[in-house]
Amino acid sequence: MSAQRPPALPADGAPHLTPEEAHAARSATSALLRACFLFIGVLPWGIALARAWLDLGVVGTLLDSTFAPMCHRLPERSLTLAGTLMPLCSRCAGIFAGFAVGAILARPHLRMSTWRVLLSIAAALMVADVITQDLGLRPLWHQSRLATGFLLGYGMVVAFVTHVGPGRPDR
């Protein structure tokens, strides 16, 4: 009994897919990425609510502390949900919310060159928000921190998933 050998790869070493196979592969990849970004996006919000409603003890503290490496977590710059401090500041919470909403909507489908401009604008708005707040030109506004974080998070996810999935715009 001999084992069947897989077909030889083309000279360039990459398997060639039919257009239908390529579309199906991009669809599956896009769906998986969107599910991952959605999970990541709701995670800090879900952890805060779970800690407020359930006695998670050390598990809740551990889950909460997973965000420490990526955010300063200053209490005065963080939101509270159901009386529990979020594991991220309001700006980072906005980024994560943008991830979740971007994963759900995944619109608009724009060229990557357009996304680069839009993401640069979103980043500039965030930097302006940081500078004006830190220089004391205005008080801490959670709304602006959430909004600038959301714009950047949404744009990053939508730019990424729309360029991996089916029907992606030309570069």
Buried (B, 14 or more C-beta within 10 A) or exposed (E): EEEEEEEEEEEEEEEEEEEEEEBEEBEEBBEEBBEBBBEBBBBBBEBBBBBBEEEBEEEBEEBBEEBEEEBEBEEEBBBEBEEBBBBBBBBBBBBBBBBBBBBEEBEEBBBBEEBEEBBEEBBEBBEEBEEEBEEEEEEEEBEBBBBBBBBBBBBBBBBBBBBBBBEBBEE
